[in-house]
């Protein structure tokens, strides 16, 4: 069942961005919230660009997020995936068909609400 906008706004105002006064603090709040609450690993389909400009969509395992909170300033962030034994960073927006825990899916729904 989709989350209500009231619930998502409450989570943003009172759980994530409480006491944030500038863009830097907002970026760090999202980073901390994700680090503390996202449950890894999970699977998703990812759009990947290979060398030579070749593009492909494939199933990947998302294993974490890099420690770079400033990415959140642009309403964007990277995730770390296991790509054939190599850990690489890709934009979160390149993921689709995410198969994750209910808690992780709720967090992504709140993120989408905040960035809309």
N, C-alpha and C positions, 0 to 999 in steps of 0.2 A: 504494500500500500504506500503510495507517495506521501512524503512528509508535508505537513501543512507549512505554509509560508510563515505563520506565526511561530511555530516551533523552530524553524530554521533561523529566523531572525533572532529569536531568544538565544539560541546556541551561539550565534555569531556575537551578539552583544554581551552576553554574560559568561560564556565559556571560552571563547577564542580571543576576542578583541578587547576584553575588559582591561581598562587602564592603559590603552594604547593612545598615544597623543600625536604621533607623526608616522610617515610612511615606513621608516625604518622599523619602528616598533610593531607596526602591522605586519610587515614581512616576517619579522622574527616570531611573532605570535603564531602565524600560520605554520612556519617551520616547526616550532615546538609542538603545536597541536598535532601535526602530522606525525612527527617522530614518536610522540607519546601514545597515539591512538590507532594509527594504521596497522593492520595485521598482515605481515608478509610471511611467506610468499603467496602470490596469487597469479592467476593466468589471465591473459587477454590476447586479443589480436592486435598486432602492431604494424603500422605502415613504416617500412624501413627503406632508407635510401642507401644503396650500395655504391661501391666505387664504380666510376664510369657512368654514373647517372641512372643505373638500373634501379628500379623500385620494386618492392614486393611487400605483400601482406602475409604475415605468418604468425602462428601461435608462439607466444613467449611467456616466460615466467618472470614476473616482476619481483625483484628481491629487496628493494629498498628505495630510499631517496637520498640524493647527495646532500651534503651539509653546505647549502648555498641559499640562505634565506632571501637574499636580495632578488632572486628570480621572481618571487611572489609580487614584487612591486608592479610588474607588468601583467598581473593576473595570469601568470604562467609558471610552470615549474617542471623540472625534469624528474624522471624516475630512472632507476637502475634496473636493467634487465639482464638476464643470462641469455646471451646469444651464442649458442654453440660452444659453451665453455668460457666465453669472454664476458666480463661485466662491462656493459656500455650504458651511457646515458642517452635517453631519448625524451622528447617533449611529452608530457602527460597527454596533450591533445592528440597525439598520434595513436593513442590506444582506443580500442573499441571492444565491444562484447566482453567486458570485464567480468570475470568469475571470481568473486572475493566474498569474504565473510559479510554478514549483515552490517556489522559495525563499520567496516571499510566502505561498503556501498553507501551507507548513510552519510559518512564524511564526504564522499565524492558528490553526493547530491547537495549537501550544504555548500560545498565549494562552487558547484555549478550555479546555485542560487545567488551566491555572493558575487560571482563574476559576470552574471547576466546583465 
